[in-house]
Amino acid sequence: MNRLYFIIVAIILLLNSCTEDSALSDVEISDPSIIAPYILVSRNIDENNNFNSKIEVWLYDKNGNSIELKKGEVRLNHMRMSLNKLPLTNAPYYSGENILSKVELNTNYAFEIELSDSKIYSANVQTQAKDLNQMSLPSNYNKQNDMDISWQEIYLHDKMDVQLNRFFMTNTSGGQSFITLNIPSPNILNGSYTITKDNFNNLDGNCYKAIITVSGIKNGTIDNRFNSNRKIISGYSIAKEINVN
């Protein structure tokens, strides 16, 4: 299972878990300022070394619910994106899987959002020139020590994070705890980062396993007539599972 999106991943998963179908889906919209697009173009390698990519466009209202354009459409590279809905909340979003099967490196992805008055608003993002790969970290980790991790290729992303998905046991049950750590710019340039031991020792139980994900984000450009929460990003992540002693 993919652990990303990163901020990519963490933010959009959190938003989508409580996102519902917006009341604005029932009306024709011509004012871009009431829409906050969140556009994600991502490449990811999960902890099982499976590669996947995705292109999604979410159109949020002021309450964080997603909009289906009643009269209008979303296009990728001049081709109409497909409308999808989350199974539990029926929240609508637009997917590029009907257009492209794979997100490529060093490639421009151009989006057009056409509203009910036929006016078109644009967004663009250039994917990273290099993938993160060959992430190095211990397969068996002693939580009495700090953990050094490193990765290749070194590429200056606009933002990089380490996400820790920690599995723990108590006397009666098990659980998971998720935390995101920002990687400072000097570490991005060096291709290395140290995860301190307290991140594995401050849980409600004994940590026995963790999935560690390094994510990089590159920002694109999007029409400033949309709501100020608008965003378009190209994200990449790579994950590894480790045993914790």
Rosetta blueprint (number, residue, H / E / L):
1 M L
2 N L
3 R L
4 L L
5 Y L
6 F E
7 I H
8 I H
9 V H
10 A H
11 I H
12 I H
13 L H
14 L H
15 L H
16 N H
17 S H
18 C H
19 T L
20 E L
21 D E
22 S L
23 A H
24 L H
25 S H
26 D H
27 V L
28 E L
29 I L
30 S L
31 D L
32 P H
33 S H
34 I H
35 I L
36 A E
37 P E
38 Y E
39 I E
40 L E
41 V E
42 S E
43 R E
44 N E
45 I E
46 D L
47 E L
48 N L
49 N L
50 N L
51 F E
52 N E
53 S E
54 K E
55 I E
56 E E
57 V E
58 W E
59 L E
60 Y E
61 D L
62 K L
63 N L
64 G L
65 N L
66 S E
67 I L
68 E L
69 L L
70 K L
71 K L
72 G L
73 E E
74 V E
75 R E
76 L E
77 N L
78 H L
79 M E
80 R E
81 M L
82 S E
83 L E
84 N E
85 K E
86 L L
87 P L
88 L L
89 T L
90 N L
91 A L
92 P E
93 Y E
94 Y E
95 S E
96 G L
97 E L
98 N L
99 I L
100 L L
101 S L
102 K L
103 V L
104 E L
105 L L
106 N L
107 T L
108 N E
109 Y E
110 A E
111 F E
112 E E
113 I E
114 E E
115 L L
116 S L
117 D L
118 S L
119 K L
120 I E
121 Y E
122 S E
123 A E
124 N E
125 V E
126 Q E
127 T L
128 Q L
129 A L
130 K L
131 D L
132 L L
133 N E
134 Q E
135 M E
136 S E
137 L L
138 P L
139 S L
140 N E
141 Y E
142 N L
143 K L
144 Q L
145 N L
146 D L
147 M E
148 D E
149 I E
150 S E
151 W E
152 Q E
153 E L
154 I L
155 Y L
156 L L
157 H L
158 D L
159 K E
160 M E
161 D E
162 V E
163 Q E
164 L E
165 N E
166 R E
167 F E
168 F E
169 M E
170 T L
171 N L
172 T L
173 S L
174 G E
175 G E
176 Q E
177 S E
178 F E
179 I E
180 T E
181 L E
182 N E
183 I L
184 P L
185 S H
186 P H
187 N H
188 I H
189 L H
190 N H
191 G L
192 S E
193 Y E
194 T E
195 I E
196 T L
197 K L
198 D H
199 N H
200 F H
201 N H
202 N L
203 L L
204 D L
205 G L
206 N E
207 C E
208 Y E
209 K E
210 A E
211 I E
212 I E
213 T E
214 V E
215 S E
216 G E
217 I E
218 K E
219 N E
220 G L
221 T E
222 I E
223 D L
224 N L
225 R L
226 F L
227 N L
228 S L
229 N L
230 R L
231 K E
232 I E
233 I E
234 S E
235 G E
236 Y E
237 S E
238 I E
239 A E
240 K E
241 E E
242 I E
243 N E
244 V E
245 N L
